[in-house]
Amino acid sequence: MQGLDFDADHPVGDIVTKALENGLIIISAGNNVIRFVLPLGIEKENVDEMISIVQV
């Protein structure tokens, strides 16, 4: 499990919603943290795709 912590002035609700609309399931952990639960067999291409979806 990995987390991405944003400063308190940037709530992550919109990021989580847009990621879900683009096929990426992520969840928030509080108001300013995105939690990723990565599969054991993740490949670099999967990470690159995830980053391209999450970019704001």
N, C-alpha and C positions, 0 to 999 in steps of 0.2 A: 504494500500500500504506500502511496506517495501523496504528498499534499503540496499545494501551491498556495502560498500565503500572500494576500494582497494587503496593502495598508488599509486602515479603517475607513478612509474616504472613498474606497472603491468596492461597494458590495458586489457580490458575484452572481446574484440571481439572474441577471440578463445573460451572462456568459453561459450559465448552466442551461437556460432555456434555449438559447441559440445553438448550443452544442447538440442538444437533444433533437432539435429540428433538423440537424445535419447528420443524424445517425450515430452520434457519440454519446454514450451514457456516462455522465459524471454526476457527482452529487456534491452538495456543499456541506461543509462542516463548520457551522457557524455562519456569520454574516460575511466573512472575508477570506474563507479558505475553500479551495476546490480540492476534492479528494478523488484520487485515481486508484482503482484496484485493477492492476495490470495482470494479464494472463501469464502463466509461467513460460509459455513458448512465444513470447512477443519478439517480433523482428524489427529491425531498424525502419523498414518501410511503414510498419504499423505506427511507430512513434512519430515518424515524419507526418503521416496523415493526421494523427491526433493533434499535433502541434498546429498544422494548417487550419484545422477546424476551430481550435481554441483561440487562435490569434484574434485580437480585438482590433 
